Amino acid sequence: MGQIPVYDLQEFIKNQNIKGDVLEKFGGLVTIGFCPETVRENIALVGGAACQVKPLTYGGIYFGMKAVDILADSINGGRLADYDRLWKKELGLEIKIGIKLKDAYEKLNAEELKKVFYFFKSQKGLIEESADFENHSRFFIEIMKSPNIYPLLGDLSSIFVKALI
């Protein structure tokens, strides 16, 4: 697999011998992290425009909806200038952990990726108990709290520990 999703999709279609016509292609850059400024004068950015995107999946609906609530409260309270600080306080840790995990994930080779997926498969119960689709970090934090899981990860445990530190 490559680094550009459209090439990965084309390769998948070819390898799976999928037939049909592509009706339309659309794509663009997705910003992750923290935009330096999301409020200026009477203008506020929300969602993808404000970098309110999950680093692991590039999803932004949940973060955008949370930010809209924070923005509405800021406007209603007459404190629009507080919006930037408040949304970063609410979503910042999740974004920071997601970036670290994404960076660690991108360093894995094919064999390490295989080990990660087998590990996740073996942890079905923990995933069902602690994973949260909207807050990916919860599952990884639970792993870090459970040293008895480290041997199951083997040499991958150091990768994920370093990612979260």
QUIFEN-V631800 format. One line per field, one symbol per residue. burial: I if it has 9 or more other ideal C-beta (glycine too) atoms within 8 Angstrom, else O. Layout:
burial: ???
//
This chain:
burial: OOOOOOOIOOIIOOOOOOOOOOOOOOOOOOOIOOIOOIIOOOOIIIIIOIIIIIIIOIOIOIIIOIIIOIIOIIIOOOOIOIIIOIIIOIIIOIIOIIIIIIIIIOOIOOOIIOIIOOIOOOIOOIIOOOIOOOOIIIIIIIIIOOOOIOOOIOOIIOIIIOIIO
//
